[in-house]
Amino acid sequence: MGNPKLRPVDKSDSDSRGPSINPANGVLAYIPGDYVHVARQTLGPADSDNRTHAEVVIEAGNFGTVRIFFERKLSRHHKSYYHYWMAYRAEPVTPDTAHADADHA
């Protein structure tokens, strides 16, 4: 009974682990948005590109070299629409994956 907002909260284990990360996104949550933005800018406009997926390998400061995966999305508002690139995964580039084909999608 009573107001649940007034109940003491145990934060002993929730704050110590950091943000909850979806494994499907790789290390994307740790890459600062400035680096993701620079990678997206190298792709060019999504409206004139027919690819549905793209990859960009960039140097991300303290994180080293990372490969960021993008997906082409469609945004609609009434009769208007436009395409844009959205990052959905990032992974560190190791010597094993350094020479992977960038356009395998």
Phi and psi in degrees as GROMACS dihedral restraints (atoms count N, CA, C in turn):
[ dihedral_restraints ]
;  ai    aj    ak    al  type     phi  dphi    fc
    3     4     5     6     1    92.6    20    10
    4     5     6     7     1  -177.1    20    10
    6     7     8     9     1   -81.9    20    10
    7     8     9    10     1   118.7    20    10
    9    10    11    12     1   -67.8    20    10
   10    11    12    13     1   -18.4    20    10
   12    13    14    15     1   -72.0    20    10
   13    14    15    16     1   -20.0    20    10
   15    16    17    18     1   -90.0    20    10
   16    17    18    19     1    -7.6    20    10
   18    19    20    21     1   -70.4    20    10
   19    20    21    22     1   138.8    20    10
   21    22    23    24     1   -62.9    20    10
   22    23    24    25     1   141.4    20    10
   24    25    26    27     1  -110.4    20    10
   25    26    27    28     1   132.4    20    10
   27    28    29    30     1   -89.3    20    10
   28    29    30    31     1   108.7    20    10
   30    31    32    33     1  -105.6    20    10
   31    32    33    34     1    19.2    20    10
   33    34    35    36     1   -63.5    20    10
   34    35    36    37     1   -39.4    20    10
   36    37    38    39     1  -105.4    20    10
   37    38    39    40     1   -19.3    20    10
   39    40    41    42     1   -74.9    20    10
   40    41    42    43     1   -38.9    20    10
   42    43    44    45     1   -82.5    20    10
   43    44    45    46     1   -22.8    20    10
   45    46    47    48     1   -75.7    20    10
   46    47    48    49     1   -23.3    20    10
   48    49    50    51     1   -86.9    20    10
   49    50    51    52     1   -12.7    20    10
   51    52    53    54     1    85.1    20    10
   52    53    54    55     1  -165.0    20    10
   54    55    56    57     1   -70.2    20    10
   55    56    57    58     1   147.8    20    10
   57    58    59    60     1   -77.0    20    10
   58    59    60    61     1   130.4    20    10
   60    61    62    63     1  -113.5    20    10
   61    62    63    64     1   134.4    20    10
   63    64    65    66     1   -82.2    20    10
   64    65    66    67     1   120.3    20    10
   66    67    68    69     1   -60.3    20    10
   67    68    69    70     1   -24.7    20    10
   69    70    71    72     1   -67.9    20    10
   70    71    72    73     1   -21.1    20    10
   72    73    74    75     1   -88.5    20    10
   73    74    75    76     1    -5.8    20    10
   75    76    77    78     1    64.4    20    10
   76    77    78    79     1  -131.5    20    10
   78    79    80    81     1  -100.0    20    10
   79    80    81    82     1    17.0    20    10
   81    82    83    84     1   -58.1    20    10
   82    83    84    85     1   -35.2    20    10
   84    85    86    87     1   -66.2    20    10
   85    86    87    88     1   -22.6    20    10
   87    88    89    90     1   -91.6    20    10
   88    89    90    91     1   -14.0    20    10
   90    91    92    93     1   -83.2    20    10
   91    92    93    94     1   123.7    20    10
   93    94    95    96     1   -60.0    20    10
   94    95    96    97     1   147.4    20    10
   96    97    98    99     1   -60.2    20    10
   97    98    99   100     1   -27.7    20    10
   99   100   101   102     1   -61.1    20    10
  100   101   102   103     1   -40.2    20    10
  102   103   104   105     1   -71.1    20    10
  103   104   105   106     1   -38.1    20    10
  105   106   107   108     1   -64.2    20    10
  106   107   108   109     1   -39.1    20    10
  108   109   110   111     1   -64.0    20    10
  109   110   111   112     1   -44.3    20    10
  111   112   113   114     1   -62.0    20    10
  112   113   114   115     1   -41.1    20    10
  114   115   116   117     1   -64.4    20    10
  115   116   117   118     1   -41.1    20    10
  117   118   119   120     1   -65.6    20    10
  118   119   120   121     1   -36.7    20    10
  120   121   122   123     1   -63.8    20    10
  121   122   123   124     1   -28.5    20    10
  123   124   125   126     1   -71.9    20    10
  124   125   126   127     1   -17.5    20    10
  126   127   128   129     1   -77.7    20    10
  127   128   129   130     1   -25.9    20    10
  129   130   131   132     1    84.6    20    10
  130   131   132   133     1  -177.2    20    10
  132   133   134   135     1   -68.2    20    10
  133   134   135   136     1   136.8    20    10
  135   136   137   138     1   -75.8    20    10
  136   137   138   139     1   -21.9    20    10
  138   139   140   141     1   -63.9    20    10
  139   140   141   142     1   -35.3    20    10
  141   142   143   144     1   -95.7    20    10
  142   143   144   145     1     5.6    20    10
  144   145   146   147     1  -109.6    20    10
  145   146   147   148     1   134.2    20    10
  147   148   149   150     1   -92.3    20    10
  148   149   150   151     1    -7.1    20    10
  150   151   152   153     1   -70.4    20    10
  151   152   153   154     1   148.9    20    10
  153   154   155   156     1   -97.6    20    10
  154   155   156   157     1   -23.4    20    10
  156   157   158   159     1  -134.6    20    10
  157   158   159   160     1   150.6    20    10
  159   160   161   162     1  -149.6    20    10
  160   161   162   163     1   158.3    20    10
  162   163   164   165     1  -128.6    20    10
  163   164   165   166     1   146.0    20    10
  165   166   167   168     1  -136.0    20    10
  166   167   168   169     1   132.4    20    10
  168   169   170   171     1  -103.7    20    10
  169   170   171   172     1   123.2    20    10
  171   172   173   174     1  -134.0    20    10
  172   173   174   175     1   162.6    20    10
  174   175   176   177     1   -91.0    20    10
  175   176   177   178     1   116.2    20    10
  177   178   179   180     1  -108.1    20    10
  178   179   180   181     1    50.9    20    10
  180   181   182   183     1    60.9    20    10
  181   182   183   184     1  -123.8    20    10
  183   184   185   186     1   -67.1    20    10
  184   185   186   187     1   -17.5    20    10
  186   187   188   189     1   -85.0    20    10
  187   188   189   190     1    -7.7    20    10
  189   190   191   192     1    80.2    20    10
  190   191   192   193     1  -156.2    20    10
  192   193   194   195     1   -85.0    20    10
  193   194   195   196     1   129.3    20    10
  195   196   197   198     1  -130.3    20    10
  196   197   198   199     1   151.8    20    10
  198   199   200   201     1  -107.4    20    10
  199   200   201   202     1   122.5    20    10
  201   202   203   204     1  -108.7    20    10
  202   203   204   205     1   129.5    20    10
  204   205   206   207     1   -99.4    20    10
  205   206   207   208     1   134.8    20    10
  207   208   209   210     1  -121.3    20    10
  208   209   210   211     1   150.5    20    10
  210   211   212   213     1  -124.2    20    10
  211   212   213   214     1   138.4    20    10
  213   214   215   216     1   -82.8    20    10
  214   215   216   217     1   123.7    20    10
  216   217   218   219     1  -116.7    20    10
  217   218   219   220     1   162.8    20    10
  219   220   221   222     1  -119.6    20    10
  220   221   222   223     1   129.0    20    10
  222   223   224   225     1  -113.3    20    10
  223   224   225   226     1   132.5    20    10
  225   226   227   228     1  -124.2    20    10
  226   227   228   229     1   142.1    20    10
  228   229   230   231     1  -145.6    20    10
  229   230   231   232     1   106.8    20    10
  231   232   233   234     1    56.6    20    10
  232   233   234   235     1  -119.4    20    10
  234   235   236   237     1   -92.0    20    10
  235   236   237   238     1    -3.8    20    10
  237   238   239   240     1   -97.3    20    10
  238   239   240   241     1   149.2    20    10
  240   241   242   243     1  -151.9    20    10
  241   242   243   244     1   156.3    20    10
  243   244   245   246     1  -153.9    20    10
  244   245   246   247     1   155.6    20    10
  246   247   248   249     1   -98.7    20    10
  247   248   249   250     1   150.7    20    10
  249   250   251   252     1  -149.4    20    10
  250   251   252   253     1   161.2    20    10
  252   253   254   255     1   -96.1    20    10
  253   254   255   256     1   134.9    20    10
  255   256   257   258     1  -127.3    20    10
  256   257   258   259     1   128.4    20    10
  258   259   260   261     1   -74.7    20    10
  259   260   261   262     1   133.4    20    10
  261   262   263   264     1  -125.3    20    10
  262   263   264   265     1   -10.9    20    10
  264   265   266   267     1  -160.0    20    10
  265   266   267   268     1   149.6    20    10
  267   268   269   270     1  -142.1    20    10
  268   269   270   271     1   143.7    20    10
  270   271   272   273     1  -142.7    20    10
  271   272   273   274     1   146.3    20    10
  273   274   275   276     1   -67.9    20    10
  274   275   276   277     1   144.6    20    10
  276   277   278   279     1   -92.0    20    10
  277   278   279   280     1   120.1    20    10
  279   280   281   282     1  -105.7    20    10
  280   281   282   283     1   167.3    20    10
  282   283   284   285     1   -56.9    20    10
  283   284   285   286     1   -28.5    20    10
  285   286   287   288     1   -69.2    20    10
  286   287   288   289     1   -35.4    20    10
  288   289   290   291     1  -103.6    20    10
  289   290   291   292     1     4.4    20    10
  291   292   293   294     1   -65.6    20    10
  292   293   294   295     1   -31.0    20    10
  294   295   296   297     1  -105.8    20    10
  295   296   297   298     1    22.3    20    10
  297   298   299   300     1   -67.6    20    10
  298   299   300   301     1   150.6    20    10
  300   301   302   303     1   -67.1    20    10
  301   302   303   304     1   123.8    20    10
  303   304   305   306     1   -75.0    20    10
  304   305   306   307     1   -23.3    20    10
  306   307   308   309     1  -114.0    20    10
  307   308   309   310     1    49.0    20    10
  309   310   311   312     1   -80.9    20    10
  310   311   312   313     1   -10.4    20    10
